[in-house]
Amino acid sequence: MRNLIELEITPKIKTPFLMILAGQEQLVCNNAAKTFFEMTEVEDKDLVEYDDADHSIPRDNEYVK
């Protein structure tokens, strides 16, 4: 399966977005996610990384209030 960078998706993204990464991630490649984030041309974007979190950030009461 080709990745999103190879599919040239980044120039097509026009809406603001928030990317949340987990520092202890085991399912997603954070380096690839950060590259994707940097390649997007959207000006209104944010990247938040929780160093101690794993892939289940939404279910972790420490991060979800």
N, C-alpha and C positions, 0 to 999 in steps of 0.2 A: 504494500500500500504506500502510495506516495504521501509525503508529508505536506502540510499546509504551505510551507515555504516553496517547495517544488511546484505546487499548484498555482503559485503566484496569486494567492488570496489577499495578501496584505494591501496592495493598492486598491482593492475593492472595498475595504472597510472604511466607512465614512462616519459612523456613529461613535459617540463617546463610549468608553468602556473602562471597566475596572478589572484588573487581573489580580487574583489572590493566589499566592504560592505558599506551599508548606515546606519548610526547611528540611523536614524528615521524610519528604516525598519518596515513595517507592514505585509509584505507577506512572508518573509523568516526569519527563525529563525537564527539569527546571532551566537548564541552560538553553534548551531549544525554545522553551516558553519565553524566556527573556529575549532571545534573538528575535522571535516573532514579535514581541512587544516593541522592541526597538525599530523593527522594520516597518511597522505601521506608520502611516503618515498623519494619523489623527493627532491633533494637538491636545484635545481634552481626553487624556487617558491617565490612569494611575496604576501603579504596581505596588502591592502590599505583600510583604513576605513575613510569615510567622515562623521564626527559626525553630521553635520547639514543637511545631504542629506536624501532624502527618496528613495523609490524603483526606481524612475525615473531618476537616475543619468545621463544616456546617453542623456537625453533631457534637462538637467539643464545646461544652459550656464555658470553658475558660475564654473562648474567643467570641462566642455568640451571646449577646446580652438581650 
